[in-house]
Amino acid sequence: MTRLLSRRSPARTRRAGRFAAGRKHATVFRWLLGGLVVVAVVVLVAAFYPNDSAPDRGPAQIVGTRLPAVTLPALAGSPINTGALGPRPVLVNLWATWCGPCRREMPALAELSRAMGSNLLVISIDQGEDARVVKAYAKRFGIDFPIYLDRDQRMGTMLHLVGLPSSFFIDQRGIVRDAVDGEMTYDIMTSKAHRLLAGG
């Protein structure tokens, strides 16, 4: 009996070793998977919510400089030169029809445009889409402020976009005074608009 047990012991030891190794690998895999989930959540939060505290990344890089001059066709009406938007302050919003946060933000932008009247020009610049797609979208959602088309996303590149929507508050001299990477609520955009009008 003793000899039989001694012959089986190595096999049992190998099985136990394989089981322990399997458990170790499963634990490592769970840790890796958990880490990836955390990273994904952080990336999503950074992409879809405003970030005013990162001056060295994204659109915030151009705060304090002139808005780049690009001529863009209008969805309806005359083209616009973004380097000559004056004489009143301007809110420039870059967006796309496929962007969920952009869709949520649009009604607030329209409300802000109506509330500010002639004190603030609100314009939107679609990124990389066909005019027919944008026109159908504007009609469906009742967008009544000016829309321009950046088909090759040249403007978006010059403004260092990292996501959509992105918004820029520009004073009468064409200087970018504030930039927001992500969706804004009506209260946030109204507060920033009043600050712009006050010269802040």
JOKASUL-V397608 format. One line per field, one symbol per residue. phi: phi as a letter, one per 30 degrees, with the letter a starting at -180 (. if undefined). psi: psi as a letter, one per 40 degrees, with the letter a starting at -180 (. if undefined). A space follows every 50 residues. Layout:
BEGIN
phi: ???
psi: ???
END
This chain:
BEGIN
phi: .dddddddeedddddddddddddddddddddddddddddddddddddcbe bccbdcbieddcejcddecbcbdcdbjddbcddbceccdbccccaadddd eddddeedddddedddhddbccbbbdcicdedddddddddcidccdbbcc dchddeddcidcabdbbbcbddcicdcabbckdcddddddddddddddic
psi: dddddddddddddddddddddddddddddddddddddddddddddddeii geegeeiadedeheiihihhhhiidhaiiiheegeieiiihhhhaidehd ddddddddddddddddbedhhhiihihfiiddddddddddefheihhihg defdddddefheiiiiihhhadeehheihhgiiiiddddddddddddee.
END
